[in-house]
């Protein structure tokens, strides 16, 4: 069965420097409840030009979940909730469709 592999980045600190571990843990819990699991593949640094023109530099945890097309809106809802708690202007979400996944 073809599924979607969703990759998303969760910044470890908010725009004002606050630690986001509690919010990240909430995303992990929700992904486990809704999609039966998640994978954190590491931490990466990246930069983003904010609407003001300022450069924002984030260290983010990179996550992946496997889900069905009909579940994508639920993942987007989870990520929008996280975004609302962080002050981020945007969240990175990449959807790879028709990925063959086998749990052996």
ABEGO torsion letter per residue (X at the ends): XBBBBBBBBBBABBAAGBBAAAAAAAAAAAAAAAAGEBBBAEBBBBBBBBAAGBBBBBBBBBBBBBBBAAAAAAAAAAAAAAAAAAGBABBBBBBBBGBBBBBX
